[in-house]
Every structure is written in C-alpha cells, then in structure tokens.
Amino acid sequence: MVTLYRTGRWKIAVYGREHGVPHFHIEGPTFRCSVSIADLEVIVGTMPAAVRAEALRWASDNRSMLMQTWKDLNE
C-alpha cells in the first residue's frame, strides 16, 4: 500500500495485488471507498461530501501519478 495524500483524518492510497479496474482508495476512520482512476466514479463505499469534493479534486489534478502508481503495484 502506498499513501499518496494524507490530510486531517483521511488519506488516498493505492494497494498492490488489486483486481478489477485501476482504482484508488479514500479512507478515513469511519469510511472507506474505492474510486476508478479513469473517470473518478465511486466503485464501492461512501464518504462525507466534503471529503469527496476535496479528494476528487486532488485525484483529478494527480490522475497520471495515481495511474502510474497503480501500474507499478499491480502489473
């Protein structure tokens, strides 16, 4: 697992040995979700609206790094 962004009480991470479409995780103390890198759509899970807005803004700005990290850990 590689944590690419951390703030306050949540983080964005990419895990190795994953399956399915390239994705990342947004995790906090009371939530966890998986988000597709290609279209930034939530695959599974939920998160607070404020976290969603900030996390997806960061992910949009850093999509190429997310994809490269996913490839490095999973291909």
N, CA, C and O atoms as CSV, one atom per row, in Angstrom:
chain,resi,resn,atom,element,x,y,z
A,1,MET,N,N,0.844,-1.175,0.000
A,1,MET,CA,C,0.000,0.000,0.000
A,1,MET,C,C,0.887,1.233,0.000
A,1,MET,O,O,1.867,1.328,0.739
A,2,VAL,N,N,0.510,2.168,-0.849
A,2,VAL,CA,C,1.226,3.433,-0.928
A,2,VAL,C,C,0.228,4.555,-0.641
A,2,VAL,O,O,-0.778,4.693,-1.337
A,3,THR,N,N,0.510,5.343,0.375
A,3,THR,CA,C,-0.309,6.512,0.668
A,3,THR,C,C,0.235,7.672,-0.149
A,3,THR,O,O,1.396,8.058,-0.007
A,4,LEU,N,N,-0.614,8.223,-1.004
A,4,LEU,CA,C,-0.187,9.305,-1.888
A,4,LEU,C,C,-0.585,10.678,-1.373
A,4,LEU,O,O,0.025,11.681,-1.743
A,5,TYR,N,N,-1.597,10.730,-0.527
A,5,TYR,CA,C,-2.053,12.013,0.003
A,5,TYR,C,C,-2.687,11.763,1.358
A,5,TYR,O,O,-3.442,10.807,1.533
A,6,ARG,N,N,-2.381,12.620,2.306
A,6,ARG,CA,C,-2.963,12.499,3.644
A,6,ARG,C,C,-3.269,13.902,4.150
A,6,ARG,O,O,-2.462,14.823,4.018
A,7,THR,N,N,-4.438,14.037,4.725
A,7,THR,CA,C,-4.825,15.306,5.312
A,7,THR,C,C,-5.777,15.049,6.464
A,7,THR,O,O,-6.653,14.189,6.370
A,8,GLY,N,N,-5.616,15.769,7.521
A,8,GLY,CA,C,-6.536,15.642,8.645
A,8,GLY,C,C,-6.819,14.205,9.028
A,8,GLY,O,O,-5.957,13.508,9.563
A,9,ARG,N,N,-8.054,13.764,8.744
A,9,ARG,CA,C,-8.491,12.446,9.180
A,9,ARG,C,C,-8.773,11.486,8.028
A,9,ARG,O,O,-9.487,10.503,8.224
A,10,TRP,N,N,-8.237,11.736,6.834
A,10,TRP,CA,C,-8.431,10.804,5.728
A,10,TRP,C,C,-7.196,10.790,4.830
A,10,TRP,O,O,-6.338,11.669,4.907
A,11,LYS,N,N,-7.131,9.756,3.968
A,11,LYS,CA,C,-5.992,9.610,3.070
A,11,LYS,C,C,-6.434,8.998,1.754
A,11,LYS,O,O,-7.520,8.428,1.647
A,12,ILE,N,N,-5.569,9.127,0.749
A,12,ILE,CA,C,-5.730,8.474,-0.541
A,12,ILE,C,C,-4.594,7.476,-0.670
A,12,ILE,O,O,-3.425,7.821,-0.496
A,13,ALA,N,N,-4.950,6.224,-0.981
A,13,ALA,CA,C,-3.950,5.164,-1.066
A,13,ALA,C,C,-4.216,4.272,-2.273
A,13,ALA,O,O,-5.347,4.152,-2.744
A,14,VAL,N,N,-3.146,3.649,-2.760
A,14,VAL,CA,C,-3.227,2.646,-3.822
A,14,VAL,C,C,-2.612,1.375,-3.260
A,14,VAL,O,O,-1.543,1.406,-2.650
A,15,TYR,N,N,-3.297,0.259,-3.470
A,15,TYR,CA,C,-2.852,-1.025,-2.955
A,15,TYR,C,C,-2.305,-1.893,-4.076
A,15,TYR,O,O,-2.719,-1.769,-5.228
A,16,GLY,N,N,-1.375,-2.770,-3.734
A,16,GLY,CA,C,-0.861,-3.766,-4.656
A,16,GLY,C,C,-1.720,-5.015,-4.615
A,16,GLY,O,O,-2.519,-5.210,-3.699
A,17,ARG,N,N,-1.542,-5.861,-5.627
A,17,ARG,CA,C,-2.288,-7.114,-5.753
A,17,ARG,C,C,-3.794,-6.882,-5.797
A,17,ARG,O,O,-4.569,-7.674,-5.261
A,18,GLU,N,N,-4.194,-5.803,-6.432
A,18,GLU,CA,C,-5.605,-5.482,-6.575
A,18,GLU,C,C,-6.139,-6.099,-7.868
A,18,GLU,O,O,-5.368,-6.547,-8.717
A,19,HIS,N,N,-7.424,-6.116,-8.002
A,19,HIS,CA,C,-8.082,-6.667,-9.180
A,19,HIS,C,C,-9.057,-5.627,-9.723
A,19,HIS,O,O,-9.301,-4.597,-9.094
A,20,GLY,N,N,-9.603,-5.908,-10.887
A,20,GLY,CA,C,-10.583,-5.010,-11.480
A,20,GLY,C,C,-9.942,-3.801,-12.138
A,20,GLY,O,O,-8.754,-3.799,-12.461
A,21,VAL,N,N,-10.749,-2.785,-12.325
A,21,VAL,CA,C,-10.273,-1.571,-12.991
A,21,VAL,C,C,-9.263,-0.852,-12.095
A,21,VAL,O,O,-9.328,-0.966,-10.871
A,22,PRO,N,N,-8.335,-0.116,-12.698
A,22,PRO,CA,C,-7.401,0.676,-11.887
A,22,PRO,C,C,-8.180,1.641,-10.987
A,22,PRO,O,O,-9.051,2.375,-11.454
A,23,HIS,N,N,-7.855,1.628,-9.699
A,23,HIS,CA,C,-8.600,2.433,-8.734
A,23,HIS,C,C,-7.723,2.785,-7.543
A,23,HIS,O,O,-6.632,2.243,-7.362
A,24,PHE,N,N,-8.230,3.703,-6.741
A,24,PHE,CA,C,-7.559,4.090,-5.509
A,24,PHE,C,C,-8.590,4.080,-4.393
A,24,PHE,O,O,-9.791,3.969,-4.642
A,25,HIS,N,N,-8.117,4.195,-3.176
A,25,HIS,CA,C,-8.982,4.162,-2.008
A,25,HIS,C,C,-8.924,5.500,-1.284
A,25,HIS,O,O,-7.862,6.109,-1.155
A,26,ILE,N,N,-10.077,5.941,-0.820
A,26,ILE,CA,C,-10.173,7.101,0.067
A,26,ILE,C,C,-10.628,6.527,1.396
A,26,ILE,O,O,-11.692,5.914,1.486
A,27,GLU,N,N,-9.809,6.729,2.437
A,27,GLU,CA,C,-10.071,6.083,3.717
A,27,GLU,C,C,-10.010,7.083,4.863
A,27,GLU,O,O,-9.133,7.944,4.918
A,28,GLY,N,N,-10.951,6.946,5.759
A,28,GLY,CA,C,-10.989,7.726,6.984
A,28,GLY,C,C,-11.350,6.811,8.134
A,28,GLY,O,O,-11.527,5.611,7.928
A,29,PRO,N,N,-11.462,7.342,9.332
A,29,PRO,CA,C,-11.729,6.491,10.492
A,29,PRO,C,C,-13.097,5.808,10.452
A,29,PRO,O,O,-13.281,4.764,11.076
A,30,THR,N,N,-14.051,6.381,9.730
A,30,THR,CA,C,-15.397,5.792,9.700
A,30,THR,C,C,-15.889,5.479,8.292
A,30,THR,O,O,-17.066,5.168,8.106
A,31,PHE,N,N,-15.008,5.556,7.300
A,31,PHE,CA,C,-15.430,5.282,5.926
A,31,PHE,C,C,-14.263,4.764,5.095
A,31,PHE,O,O,-13.094,4.940,5.439
A,32,ARG,N,N,-14.624,4.122,3.991
A,32,ARG,CA,C,-13.653,3.658,3.003
A,32,ARG,C,C,-14.385,3.486,1.687
A,32,ARG,O,O,-15.482,2.929,1.651
A,33,CYS,N,N,-13.787,3.959,0.612
A,33,CYS,CA,C,-14.392,3.737,-0.693
A,33,CYS,C,C,-13.298,3.550,-1.733
A,33,CYS,O,O,-12.146,3.937,-1.534
A,34,SER,N,N,-13.691,2.947,-2.845
A,34,SER,CA,C,-12.811,2.739,-3.989
A,34,SER,C,C,-13.315,3.616,-5.123
A,34,SER,O,O,-14.519,3.726,-5.352
A,35,VAL,N,N,-12.374,4.244,-5.835
A,35,VAL,CA,C,-12.713,5.183,-6.898
A,35,VAL,C,C,-11.912,4.834,-8.148
A,35,VAL,O,O,-10.699,4.638,-8.082
A,36,SER,N,N,-12.593,4.759,-9.275
A,36,SER,CA,C,-11.947,4.498,-10.561
A,36,SER,C,C,-11.024,5.665,-10.921
A,36,SER,O,O,-11.410,6.829,-10.813
A,37,ILE,N,N,-9.815,5.343,-11.345
A,37,ILE,CA,C,-8.881,6.394,-11.754
A,37,ILE,C,C,-9.326,7.020,-13.073
A,37,ILE,O,O,-9.187,8.229,-13.259
A,38,ALA,N,N,-9.851,6.223,-13.976
A,38,ALA,CA,C,-10.204,6.703,-15.314
A,38,ALA,C,C,-11.277,7.785,-15.297
A,38,ALA,O,O,-11.146,8.800,-15.981
A,39,ASP,N,N,-12.337,7.576,-14.519
A,39,ASP,CA,C,-13.448,8.527,-14.564
A,39,ASP,C,C,-13.805,9.126,-13.201
A,39,ASP,O,O,-14.760,9.896,-13.091
A,40,LEU,N,N,-13.042,8.775,-12.169
A,40,LEU,CA,C,-13.239,9.281,-10.811
A,40,LEU,C,C,-14.638,8.988,-10.263
A,40,LEU,O,O,-15.169,9.752,-9.457
A,41,GLU,N,N,-15.218,7.892,-10.702
A,41,GLU,CA,C,-16.513,7.446,-10.190
A,41,GLU,C,C,-16.287,6.501,-9.015
A,41,GLU,O,O,-15.377,5.672,-9.043
A,42,VAL,N,N,-17.110,6.627,-7.993
A,42,VAL,CA,C,-17.032,5.737,-6.840
A,42,VAL,C,C,-17.486,4.350,-7.278
A,42,VAL,O,O,-18.578,4.191,-7.822
A,43,ILE,N,N,-16.643,3.348,-7.037
A,43,ILE,CA,C,-16.954,1.964,-7.384
A,43,ILE,C,C,-17.747,1.316,-6.259
A,43,ILE,O,O,-18.765,0.661,-6.485
A,44,VAL,N,N,-17.257,1.514,-5.048
A,44,VAL,CA,C,-17.919,0.939,-3.881
A,44,VAL,C,C,-17.585,1.797,-2.666
A,44,VAL,O,O,-16.500,2.371,-2.581
A,45,GLY,N,N,-18.524,1.879,-1.730
A,45,GLY,CA,C,-18.296,2.607,-0.495
A,45,GLY,C,C,-18.882,4.010,-0.526
A,45,GLY,O,O,-19.451,4.454,-1.523
A,46,THR,N,N,-18.724,4.684,0.597
A,46,THR,CA,C,-19.229,6.047,0.741
A,46,THR,C,C,-18.213,6.887,1.498
A,46,THR,O,O,-17.285,6.370,2.121
A,47,MET,N,N,-18.416,8.198,1.428
A,47,MET,CA,C,-17.577,9.135,2.172
A,47,MET,C,C,-18.363,10.412,2.371
A,47,MET,O,O,-19.314,10.668,1.633
A,48,PRO,N,N,-17.990,11.220,3.350
A,48,PRO,CA,C,-18.666,12.503,3.546
A,48,PRO,C,C,-18.504,13.401,2.315
A,48,PRO,O,O,-17.484,13.343,1.629
A,49,ALA,N,N,-19.499,14.217,2.044
A,49,ALA,CA,C,-19.489,15.087,0.861
A,49,ALA,C,C,-18.275,16.003,0.826
A,49,ALA,O,O,-17.696,16.208,-0.241
A,50,ALA,N,N,-17.877,16.556,1.959
A,50,ALA,CA,C,-16.717,17.461,1.985
A,50,ALA,C,C,-15.436,16.718,1.619
A,50,ALA,O,O,-14.587,17.252,0.906
A,51,VAL,N,N,-15.299,15.496,2.103
A,51,VAL,CA,C,-14.126,14.679,1.757
A,51,VAL,C,C,-14.154,14.363,0.267
A,51,VAL,O,O,-13.134,14.458,-0.415
A,52,ARG,N,N,-15.315,13.993,-0.226
A,52,ARG,CA,C,-15.453,13.649,-1.643
A,52,ARG,C,C,-14.987,14.797,-2.527
A,52,ARG,O,O,-14.212,14.582,-3.459
A,53,ALA,N,N,-15.442,15.997,-2.253
A,53,ALA,CA,C,-15.074,17.148,-3.073
A,53,ALA,C,C,-13.567,17.382,-3.064
A,53,ALA,O,O,-12.964,17.565,-4.122
A,54,GLU,N,N,-12.960,17.379,-1.893
A,54,GLU,CA,C,-11.518,17.631,-1.797
A,54,GLU,C,C,-10.703,16.493,-2.397
A,54,GLU,O,O,-9.738,16.733,-3.123
A,55,ALA,N,N,-11.089,15.252,-2.096
A,55,ALA,CA,C,-10.338,14.094,-2.581
A,55,ALA,C,C,-10.402,13.981,-4.103
A,55,ALA,O,O,-9.389,13.714,-4.748
A,56,LEU,N,N,-11.573,14.182,-4.670
A,56,LEU,CA,C,-11.691,14.062,-6.127
A,56,LEU,C,C,-11.016,15.215,-6.846
A,56,LEU,O,O,-10.532,15.045,-7.965
A,57,ARG,N,N,-10.976,16.378,-6.228
A,57,ARG,CA,C,-10.231,17.498,-6.807
A,57,ARG,C,C,-8.740,17.143,-6.843
A,57,ARG,O,O,-8.074,17.357,-7.855
A,58,TRP,N,N,-8.214,16.594,-5.722
A,58,TRP,CA,C,-6.814,16.188,-5.680
A,58,TRP,C,C,-6.558,15.092,-6.712
A,58,TRP,O,O,-5.567,15.144,-7.442
A,59,ALA,N,N,-7.441,14.106,-6.774
A,59,ALA,CA,C,-7.269,12.978,-7.703
A,59,ALA,C,C,-7.282,13.465,-9.152
A,59,ALA,O,O,-6.494,12.987,-9.968
A,60,SER,N,N,-8.150,14.392,-9.476
A,60,SER,CA,C,-8.199,14.926,-10.833
A,60,SER,C,C,-6.879,15.586,-11.209
A,60,SER,O,O,-6.388,15.414,-12.325
A,61,ASP,N,N,-6.314,16.333,-10.287
A,61,ASP,CA,C,-5.037,17.013,-10.530
A,61,ASP,C,C,-3.858,16.050,-10.579
A,61,ASP,O,O,-2.811,16.396,-11.125
A,62,ASN,N,N,-4.004,14.850,-10.020
A,62,ASN,CA,C,-2.893,13.909,-9.899
A,62,ASN,C,C,-3.205,12.547,-10.527
A,62,ASN,O,O,-2.653,11.527,-10.114
A,63,ARG,N,N,-4.076,12.536,-11.510
A,63,ARG,CA,C,-4.526,11.287,-12.126
A,63,ARG,C,C,-3.382,10.479,-12.730
A,63,ARG,O,O,-3.362,9.255,-12.601
A,64,SER,N,N,-2.441,11.130,-13.379
A,64,SER,CA,C,-1.332,10.381,-14.004
A,64,SER,C,C,-0.475,9.693,-12.941
A,64,SER,O,O,-0.027,8.566,-13.154
A,65,MET,N,N,-0.241,10.342,-11.808
A,65,MET,CA,C,0.521,9.715,-10.724
A,65,MET,C,C,-0.261,8.540,-10.133
A,65,MET,O,O,0.325,7.499,-9.836
A,66,LEU,N,N,-1.568,8.695,-9.961
A,66,LEU,CA,C,-2.390,7.593,-9.464
A,66,LEU,C,C,-2.292,6.386,-10.394
A,66,LEU,O,O,-2.107,5.258,-9.937
A,67,MET,N,N,-2.417,6.625,-11.700
A,67,MET,CA,C,-2.365,5.517,-12.660
A,67,MET,C,C,-0.988,4.866,-12.674
A,67,MET,O,O,-0.887,3.639,-12.709
A,68,GLN,N,N,0.057,5.658,-12.647
A,68,GLN,CA,C,1.402,5.077,-12.660
A,68,GLN,C,C,1.653,4.265,-11.396
A,68,GLN,O,O,2.252,3.191,-11.464
A,69,THR,N,N,1.213,4.750,-10.267
A,69,THR,CA,C,1.375,4.007,-9.013
A,69,THR,C,C,0.587,2.705,-9.068
A,69,THR,O,O,1.091,1.665,-8.645
A,70,TRP,N,N,-0.634,2.743,-9.580
A,70,TRP,CA,C,-1.437,1.529,-9.697
A,70,TRP,C,C,-0.738,0.518,-10.603
A,70,TRP,O,O,-0.677,-0.668,-10.277
A,71,LYS,N,N,-0.213,0.977,-11.735
A,71,LYS,CA,C,0.503,0.086,-12.661
A,71,LYS,C,C,1.739,-0.501,-11.995
A,71,LYS,O,O,1.992,-1.701,-12.109
A,72,ASP,N,N,2.510,0.325,-11.304
A,72,ASP,CA,C,3.724,-0.151,-10.638
A,72,ASP,C,C,3.408,-1.252,-9.617
A,72,ASP,O,O,4.188,-2.193,-9.465
A,73,LEU,N,N,2.294,-1.142,-8.931
A,73,LEU,CA,C,1.948,-2.101,-7.881
A,73,LEU,C,C,1.161,-3.308,-8.373
A,73,LEU,O,O,1.084,-4.318,-7.675
A,74,ASN,N,N,0.571,-3.219,-9.573
A,74,ASN,CA,C,-0.370,-4.254,-9.990
A,74,ASN,C,C,-0.094,-4.893,-11.344
A,74,ASN,O,O,-0.822,-5.808,-11.730
A,75,GLU,N,N,0.896,-4.468,-12.066
A,75,GLU,CA,C,1.177,-5.094,-13.360
A,75,GLU,C,C,2.485,-5.843,-13.330
A,75,GLU,O,O,2.882,-6.433,-14.335
